[in-house]
Amino acid sequence: MVEQRPFKALVVGSSPTQPNFYPVLRSITIVVVDDRSGVRFLIAEFLAKRGAVVFAAKNAFEGYD
């Protein structure tokens, strides 16, 4: 079994000089599945910064688990 840890957002919201054009995803859990670790990390980080709880998996079997 693969250890799954939610990504923690480093920054939530937007600065006064840059409006937030993306929806807030609080209380939503998302599973990101991609075999490329860089893509998986970028998508998971983007969603986590919007407030989602994100689990990343490298394949469907891992994502389903």
TORMI-573217 format. One line per field, with one value per atom (N, C-alpha, C, CB): residue number from 1; residue in one letter; x, y, z; chain. Coordinates in Angstrom, 3 decimals, decimal comma, padded with zeros to 6 digits. Glycine has a CB too. Example, Ala and Ser with C-alpha at 12.3 -4.5 7.8 and 13.67 -1.06 7.14 Angstrom:
% residues 2
num = (1;1;1;1;2;2;2;2)
residu = (A;A;A;A;S;S;S;S)
X = (013,190;012,300;013,200;011,308;012,850;013,670;012,900;014,084)
Y = (-005,690;-004,500;-003,300;-004,473;-002,250;-001,060;000,030;-000,598)
Z = (007,800;007,800;007,800;009,046;007,080;007,140;007,870;005,725)
chaine = (A;A;A;A;A;A;A;A)
END
This chain:
% residues 65
num = (1;1;1;1;2;2;2;2;3;3;3;3;4;4;4;4;5;5;5;5;6;6;6;6;7;7;7;7;8;8;8;8;9;9;9;9;10;10;10;10;11;11;11;11;12;12;12;12;13;13;13;13;14;14;14;14;15;15;15;15;16;16;16;16;17;17;17;17;18;18;18;18;19;19;19;19;20;20;20;20;21;21;21;21;22;22;22;22;23;23;23;23;24;24;24;24;25;25;25;25;26;26;26;26;27;27;27;27;28;28;28;28;29;29;29;29;30;30;30;30;31;31;31;31;32;32;32;32;33;33;33;33;34;34;34;34;35;35;35;35;36;36;36;36;37;37;37;37;38;38;38;38;39;39;39;39;40;40;40;40;41;41;41;41;42;42;42;42;43;43;43;43;44;44;44;44;45;45;45;45;46;46;46;46;47;47;47;47;48;48;48;48;49;49;49;49;50;50;50;50;51;51;51;51;52;52;52;52;53;53;53;53;54;54;54;54;55;55;55;55;56;56;56;56;57;57;57;57;58;58;58;58;59;59;59;59;60;60;60;60;61;61;61;61;62;62;62;62;63;63;63;63;64;64;64;64;65;65;65;65)
residu = (M;M;M;M;V;V;V;V;E;E;E;E;Q;Q;Q;Q;R;R;R;R;P;P;P;P;F;F;F;F;K;K;K;K;A;A;A;A;L;L;L;L;V;V;V;V;V;V;V;V;G;G;G;G;S;S;S;S;S;S;S;S;P;P;P;P;T;T;T;T;Q;Q;Q;Q;P;P;P;P;N;N;N;N;F;F;F;F;Y;Y;Y;Y;P;P;P;P;V;V;V;V;L;L;L;L;R;R;R;R;S;S;S;S;I;I;I;I;T;T;T;T;I;I;I;I;V;V;V;V;V;V;V;V;V;V;V;V;D;D;D;D;D;D;D;D;R;R;R;R;S;S;S;S;G;G;G;G;V;V;V;V;R;R;R;R;F;F;F;F;L;L;L;L;I;I;I;I;A;A;A;A;E;E;E;E;F;F;F;F;L;L;L;L;A;A;A;A;K;K;K;K;R;R;R;R;G;G;G;G;A;A;A;A;V;V;V;V;V;V;V;V;F;F;F;F;A;A;A;A;A;A;A;A;K;K;K;K;N;N;N;N;A;A;A;A;F;F;F;F;E;E;E;E;G;G;G;G;Y;Y;Y;Y;D;D;D;D)
X = (000,846;000,000;000,890;-000,962;000,537;001,304;000,800;001,198;001,720;001,331;000,824;002,523;-000,367;-000,944;-001,028;-002,342;-000,441;-000,482;-001,093;000,927;-002,008;-002,552;-001,483;-003,771;-001,519;-000,630;-001,117;-000,566;-000,219;-000,597;-000,329;000,182;-001,316;-001,173;-000,235;-002,549;000,695;001,594;000,963;002,915;000,174;-000,468;-001,915;000,274;-002,835;-004,249;-004,748;-005,085;-005,469;-005,990;-005,096;-006,142;-005,204;-004,405;-003,915;-005,214;-002,926;-002,404;-003,286;-000,921;-003,227;-004,045;-003,747;-003,832;-002,537;-002,184;-002,560;-000,709;-002,877;-003,239;-004,551;-002,117;-005,645;-006,930;-006,951;-008,061;-007,765;-007,883;-008,943;-008,236;-008,520;-009,434;-009,906;-008,774;-009,424;-009,746;-010,693;-008,475;-011,571;-012,517;-011,819;-013,604;-012,410;-011,907;-012,484;-012,301;-011,643;-012,051;-012,080;-011,122;-012,424;-012,485;-013,492;-012,863;-013,189;-014,062;-014,205;-015,428;-013,318;-013,356;-012,094;-013,475;-012,267;-011,136;-010,973;-011,339;-009,746;-009,456;-008,297;-009,122;-008,430;-007,345;-006,756;-007,847;-005,481;-004,773;-003,988;-003,819;-004,262;-003,578;-002,832;-004,587;-001,510;-000,682;000,626;-000,427;001,138;002,370;003,620;002,460;003,474;004,616;004,626;004,546;005,652;005,694;005,662;006,940;006,312;006,317;004,942;007,262;004,228;002,864;001,956;002,317;002,084;001,279;001,491;001,632;002,736;003,041;002,466;004,554;002,640;002,137;000,624;002,549;-000,081;-001,543;-001,987;-002,157;-001,368;-001,734;-001,448;-000,977;-000,337;000,015;-000,957;001,461;-001,296;-002,244;-003,594;-002,426;-004,095;-005,389;-005,324;-005,851;-004,217;-004,057;-004,020;-002,772;-003,412;-003,373;-004,756;-002,449;-005,681;-007,060;-007,900;-007,690;-007,291;-007,985;-008,436;-009,150;-008,230;-008,654;-007,721;-008,707;-008,248;-007,419;-007,074;-008,153;-005,782;-005,346;-004,502;-004,556;-004,849;-004,041;-003,491;-004,873;-002,219;-001,577;-001,223;-000,315;-001,461;-001,159;-000,502;-002,450;000,394;001,097;000,373;002,478;-000,652;-001,441;-002,836;-000,715;-003,712;-005,099;-005,193;-005,939;-004,375;-004,396;-004,065;-003,417;-003,028;-002,634;-003,689;-001,286;-004,293;-005,329;-006,588;-005,659;-006,910;-008,105;-007,911;-008,474;-006,688;-006,354;-006,503;-004,912)
Y = (-001,181;000,000;001,242;-000,001;002,179;003,411;004,418;003,984;005,055;006,083;007,312;006,458;007,736;008,909;010,035;008,594;011,145;012,316;013,460;012,687;014,196;015,354;016,427;015,924;017,109;018,241;019,393;018,646;020,134;021,304;022,546;021,356;023,410;024,648;025,591;025,322;026,174;027,151;028,536;027,178;028,817;030,125;029,900;031,038;030,537;030,456;031,868;029,735;032,058;033,387;034,107;034,209;035,406;036,184;037,453;036,520;038,050;039,310;040,455;039,527;041,613;042,754;043,195;043,922;042,929;043,355;042,331;043,637;041,115;040,068;039,424;039,004;039,725;039,159;037,644;039,799;036,992;035,541;035,162;034,961;034,596;034,228;032,783;034,450;032,051;030,641;030,404;029,812;029,427;029,168;028,603;028,206;028,826;028,251;026,839;029,134;025,878;024,477;023,874;023,673;024,654;024,149;023,008;025,284;022,043;020,890;019,949;021,373;020,032;019,138;018,282;019,937;016,976;016,057;015,630;014,818;015,733;015,437;014,447;016,738;013,438;012,497;012,830;011,004;013,160;013,478;012,234;014,735;011,720;010,521;010,864;009,352;010,704;010,917;010,174;012,451;009,545;008,779;009,653;007,754;010,925;011,847;012,619;012,835;012,424;013,002;014,530;012,528;015,160;016,619;017,187;017,089;016,589;017,031;016,795;016,294;015,624;015,265;016,272;013,840;016,630;017,585;018,972;017,680;019,445;020,783;020,889;021,137;019,892;019,914;019,831;018,759;018,932;018,788;020,069;017,613;020,684;021,930;023,055;022,351;023,162;024,182;024,013;024,110;022,787;022,530;022,748;021,097;022,345;022,526;024,002;021,833;024,815;026,254;026,884;026,949;026,221;026,703;026,157;026,313;025,332;024,856;023,409;025,695;022,706;021,308;020,402;020,861;019,278;018,216;017,334;017,406;017,204;016,535;015,313;017,500;014,190;012,980;012,725;011,751;012,436;012,205;010,736;013,084;010,198;008,792;008,695;007,914;007,712;007,578;006,682;007,039;005,949;005,122;004,882;003,760;004,295;004,102;003,169;003,551;002,127;001,208;001,921;000,067;002,744;003,512;004,547;004,201;005,166;006,160;005,576;006,874;004,354;003,697;003,232;002,518;002,895;002,400;003,546;001,803)
Z = (000,000;000,000;000,000;001,225;-000,810;-000,945;000,078;-002,385;000,762;001,731;000,987;002,660;001,315;000,675;001,692;000,084;001,335;002,194;001,418;002,712;002,038;001,331;001,171;002,078;000,026;-000,182;000,674;-001,682;001,222;002,013;001,181;003,368;001,128;000,361;001,093;000,128;000,370;000,958;000,968;000,201;-000,053;-000,174;-000,578;-001,211;000,137;-000,218;-000,450;000,891;-001,536;-001,842;-002,818;-000,577;-002,851;-003,791;-003,122;-005,054;-003,731;-003,207;-003,699;-003,638;-003,052;-003,492;-004,921;-002,560;-005,395;-006,751;-007,805;-006,833;-007,403;-008,354;-007,924;-008,462;-008,606;-008,205;-008,389;-009,006;-007,588;-007,638;-008,668;-006,240;-009,804;-010,877;-010,773;-012,211;-009,798;-009,683;-008,516;-009,515;-008,626;-007,540;-006,311;-008,005;-005,170;-003,926;-003,832;-002,662;-003,558;-003,565;-002,163;-004,447;-001,177;000,199;000,294;001,185;001,142;001,412;000,220;001,826;-000,749;-001,897;-001,876;-003,237;-002,061;-002,141;-003,591;-001,207;-004,097;-005,496;-005,559;-006,291;-006,426;-006,678;-008,046;-006,616;-008,078;-009,323;-009,726;-009,154;-010,932;-011,417;-012,702;-011,655;-012,661;-013,854;-013,643;-014,124;-014,687;-014,543;-014,559;-015,638;-014,898;-014,900;-013,576;-016,126;-012,793;-011,445;-011,460;-010,719;-012,428;-012,491;-012,748;-013,559;-013,684;-014,002;-012,809;-015,250;-012,216;-011,043;-009,912;-010,560;-009,662;-008,600;-008,905;-008,398;-010,133;-010,486;-010,360;-011,903;-010,850;-010,756;-009,304;-011,563;-008,552;-007,137;-006,359;-006,505;-006,611;-005,913;-006,276;-006,257;-007,556;-008,006;-007,302;-009,539;-007,254;-006,614;-005,097;-006,917;-004,490;-003,035;-002,668;-002,542;-003,512;-003,238;-003,301;-004,224;-003,955;-004,024;-002,875;-005,359;-002,004;-000,812;-000,848;-000,575;-001,947;-002,043;-001,255;-003,509;-000,802;-000,247;-001,429;000,920;-001,726;-002,947;-002,616;-003,839;-003,249;-003,173;-004,567;-002,644;-004,670;-005,965;-006,105;-006,122;-007,308;-007,593;-008,964;-007,534;-009,112;-010,390;-011,386;-010,153;-010,931;-011,847;-011,244;-012,130;-012,041;-011,604;-010,404;-012,749;-010,377;-009,248;-007,942;-009,481;-007,981;-006,795;-006,430;-007,028;-007,430;-007,177;-006,595;-008,430;-006,981;-006,481;-005,045;-007,371;-004,721;-003,383;-002,417;-003,325)
chaine = (A;A;A;A;A;A;A;A;A;A;A;A;A;A;A;A;A;A;A;A;A;A;A;A;A;A;A;A;A;A;A;A;A;A;A;A;A;A;A;A;A;A;A;A;A;A;A;A;A;A;A;A;A;A;A;A;A;A;A;A;A;A;A;A;A;A;A;A;A;A;A;A;A;A;A;A;A;A;A;A;A;A;A;A;A;A;A;A;A;A;A;A;A;A;A;A;A;A;A;A;A;A;A;A;A;A;A;A;A;A;A;A;A;A;A;A;A;A;A;A;A;A;A;A;A;A;A;A;A;A;A;A;A;A;A;A;A;A;A;A;A;A;A;A;A;A;A;A;A;A;A;A;A;A;A;A;A;A;A;A;A;A;A;A;A;A;A;A;A;A;A;A;A;A;A;A;A;A;A;A;A;A;A;A;A;A;A;A;A;A;A;A;A;A;A;A;A;A;A;A;A;A;A;A;A;A;A;A;A;A;A;A;A;A;A;A;A;A;A;A;A;A;A;A;A;A;A;A;A;A;A;A;A;A;A;A;A;A;A;A;A;A;A;A;A;A;A;A;A;A;A;A;A;A;A;A;A;A;A;A)
END
